[in-house]
Amino acid sequence: MPVKSIKIDTEAYDRLRQCKQPGESFSEVTKRVVLPPLDVKAWLKRVRNNPLSSEAIEAVEAQIANRRRPSKRDR
């Protein structure tokens, strides 16, 4: 497989190294940590072909409503 060399700063290298598991290459950790971009067209097609149930829609709406509530923790 062809390879490319890249330059990253020390902080980026340290963060990448911290994610690295024993025996894992930097290429493998990068592929594991950096997810591929979302294919929006494919996602919309799946949603159109498999619409959410009423229960699922209510659960999503409840989660969104809970996010809008101010936190009760002390600041």
C-alpha positions as CSV (number, residue, x, y, z in Angstrom):
1,M,0.0,0.0,0.0
2,P,1.4,3.4,-0.9
3,V,2.3,5.7,2.0
4,K,2.5,9.5,2.5
5,S,4.5,11.4,5.0
6,I,2.9,14.3,6.9
7,K,4.1,16.8,9.3
8,I,2.2,17.4,12.6
9,D,3.1,19.4,15.6
10,T,4.2,17.9,18.9
11,E,0.9,18.4,20.6
12,A,-1.0,16.6,17.7
13,Y,1.6,13.8,17.8
14,D,1.2,13.4,21.6
15,R,-2.6,13.3,21.3
16,L,-2.4,10.7,18.6
17,R,0.1,8.6,20.5
18,Q,-2.2,8.7,23.6
19,C,-4.9,7.1,21.5
20,K,-2.6,4.4,20.1
21,Q,-3.2,0.9,21.4
22,P,-0.4,-1.7,21.8
23,G,0.5,-3.1,18.4
24,E,-1.5,-0.5,16.5
25,S,0.1,1.6,13.8
26,F,-0.5,5.3,13.5
27,S,-2.5,4.7,10.3
28,E,-4.7,2.3,12.2
29,V,-5.3,4.6,15.1
30,T,-6.1,7.5,12.7
31,K,-8.6,5.4,10.8
32,R,-10.2,4.3,14.1
33,V,-10.4,7.8,15.7
34,V,-11.1,10.0,12.6
35,L,-14.4,8.7,11.2
36,P,-15.2,9.0,7.5
37,P,-17.5,11.9,6.6
38,L,-21.2,11.3,6.7
39,D,-22.7,10.5,3.3
40,V,-25.8,12.7,3.7
41,K,-27.5,11.6,0.5
42,A,-27.2,7.9,1.5
43,W,-28.4,8.7,5.1
44,L,-31.5,10.6,3.7
45,K,-32.3,7.7,1.4
46,R,-32.2,5.3,4.3
47,V,-34.4,7.6,6.4
48,R,-36.9,7.9,3.5
49,N,-37.0,4.1,3.0
50,N,-37.2,3.3,6.7
51,P,-39.2,6.1,8.5
52,L,-39.0,6.3,12.2
53,S,-41.9,5.0,14.3
54,S,-44.0,7.4,16.4
55,E,-42.3,6.1,19.5
56,A,-38.8,6.7,18.1
57,I,-39.8,10.3,17.0
58,E,-41.2,11.0,20.5
59,A,-37.9,9.7,22.1
60,V,-35.8,11.9,19.8
61,E,-38.0,14.9,20.6
62,A,-37.7,14.2,24.3
63,Q,-33.9,14.1,24.1
64,I,-33.9,17.4,22.2
65,A,-36.2,19.0,24.8
66,N,-33.9,17.8,27.6
67,R,-30.9,19.4,26.0
68,R,-32.6,22.8,26.0
69,R,-33.2,22.7,29.8
70,P,-30.6,24.7,31.8
71,S,-28.2,22.7,33.8
72,K,-29.1,22.3,37.5
73,R,-25.5,21.9,38.6
74,D,-23.6,24.6,40.4
75,R,-21.3,26.8,38.3
